[in-house]
Amino acid sequence: MSVRRVVPDIRSEAMEDSRDFYGLLGLEEVMNMGWVMTLASPSNPTAQVIFMSRDETAPVQPDMSVEVDDVDAVYAAVVDSGAQIVHPLQDEEWGVRRFFVLDPNGCVVNVLSHR
């Protein structure tokens, strides 16, 4: 298993203002679905920040996202560890397969792979 990127997920009711502010730091909008927006560095595309007003299909919002190369293998390892799954493994219509798990600090981690 390898990690492709780790991204903070920021709860926001100020999506446009956030885009404008982080644009001052050199980040550009690379994805916007209305409820979730990703900004990235044009020179380093894995340097990203995600802003969410809510999560479209999950009961909670994640605190961070970790993209891995094999989400099914990670899911199996996390379940075997006894960690608490707070959103089941599923395919999403926007092209990812993901699940949410609580870390030891109570943070919700969105673990995903692109399909």
C-alpha positions as CSV (number, residue, x, y, z in Angstrom):
1,M,0.0,0.0,0.0
2,S,1.2,3.5,-0.7
3,V,-0.2,6.9,0.2
4,R,-0.7,9.3,-2.8
5,R,-1.7,12.4,-0.8
6,V,-2.9,13.7,2.6
7,V,-5.2,16.7,2.5
8,P,-6.9,18.7,5.3
9,D,-10.7,19.0,5.0
10,I,-11.9,22.4,6.2
11,R,-15.5,22.9,7.1
12,S,-16.6,26.1,5.4
13,E,-19.7,28.2,4.8
14,A,-17.5,30.7,2.9
15,M,-16.4,28.8,-0.2
16,E,-15.8,31.7,-2.5
17,D,-14.0,33.7,0.2
18,S,-11.8,30.7,0.9
19,R,-11.0,30.3,-2.7
20,D,-10.1,33.9,-3.0
21,F,-8.0,33.9,0.2
22,Y,-6.0,30.7,-0.6
23,G,-5.6,32.0,-4.2
24,L,-3.4,34.7,-2.6
25,L,-1.2,31.9,-1.4
26,G,-0.9,30.4,-5.0
27,L,-3.6,27.7,-4.8
28,E,-6.1,27.3,-7.6
29,E,-9.5,25.7,-7.8
30,V,-9.2,22.3,-9.4
31,M,-12.6,20.8,-8.4
32,N,-15.9,22.3,-7.2
33,M,-19.1,20.3,-6.7
34,G,-20.9,23.1,-4.8
35,W,-20.7,21.3,-1.4
36,V,-17.0,20.4,-1.8
37,M,-14.1,22.3,-3.4
38,T,-10.5,21.4,-3.8
39,L,-7.7,23.9,-4.3
40,A,-4.2,22.8,-5.4
41,S,-0.8,24.2,-6.2
42,P,-0.3,24.4,-10.0
43,S,3.4,23.6,-9.5
44,N,2.8,20.7,-7.0
45,P,-0.7,19.2,-7.7
46,T,-0.6,17.0,-4.5
47,A,-0.4,20.1,-2.3
48,Q,-4.1,20.6,-1.7
49,V,-6.8,21.9,0.6
50,I,-10.4,20.7,0.6
51,F,-13.3,22.9,1.7
52,M,-16.7,21.4,2.5
53,S,-20.0,22.8,3.5
54,R,-21.3,19.2,4.2
55,D,-20.7,15.7,2.9
56,E,-23.1,14.6,0.2
57,T,-23.3,11.0,1.2
58,A,-21.9,10.6,4.7
59,P,-23.4,11.4,8.1
60,V,-20.3,13.3,9.3
61,Q,-17.7,15.5,7.7
62,P,-14.1,14.3,7.6
63,D,-11.2,16.2,9.2
64,M,-8.7,15.0,6.6
65,S,-8.5,12.8,3.5
66,V,-5.9,10.2,2.7
67,E,-5.7,8.9,-0.8
68,V,-4.2,5.4,-1.1
69,D,-3.5,3.2,-4.0
70,D,-5.7,0.3,-2.7
71,V,-8.6,1.4,-0.5
72,D,-9.9,-2.2,-0.2
73,A,-6.7,-3.4,1.4
74,V,-6.6,-0.4,3.7
75,Y,-10.2,-1.0,4.7
76,A,-9.5,-4.6,5.5
77,A,-6.5,-3.7,7.7
78,V,-8.5,-0.9,9.5
79,V,-11.4,-3.3,10.2
80,D,-9.0,-6.0,11.5
81,S,-7.4,-3.4,13.8
82,G,-10.8,-2.8,15.5
83,A,-10.9,0.9,14.6
84,Q,-14.3,2.5,14.4
85,I,-15.7,2.8,10.9
86,V,-18.1,5.8,10.8
87,H,-19.0,5.6,7.1
88,P,-18.9,2.3,5.2
89,L,-16.7,1.5,2.2
90,Q,-18.6,2.4,-0.9
91,D,-18.3,3.7,-4.5
92,E,-19.3,7.3,-4.9
93,E,-20.8,8.7,-8.1
94,W,-17.9,11.3,-8.5
95,G,-15.4,8.5,-9.1
96,V,-13.9,7.5,-5.7
97,R,-14.2,4.5,-3.5
98,R,-14.0,5.5,0.2
99,F,-14.7,5.0,3.8
100,F,-14.4,7.1,7.0
101,V,-12.7,5.9,10.2
102,L,-12.1,7.6,13.6
103,D,-8.4,8.0,14.5
104,P,-7.3,7.7,18.1
105,N,-7.8,11.5,18.6
106,G,-11.4,11.4,17.4
107,C,-10.6,12.9,14.0
108,V,-12.6,11.5,11.1
109,V,-10.4,10.3,8.3
110,N,-11.7,9.9,4.8
111,V,-9.7,7.1,3.2
112,L,-10.1,6.9,-0.6
113,S,-8.9,5.7,-4.0
114,H,-9.9,7.1,-7.3
115,R,-11.6,4.5,-9.5
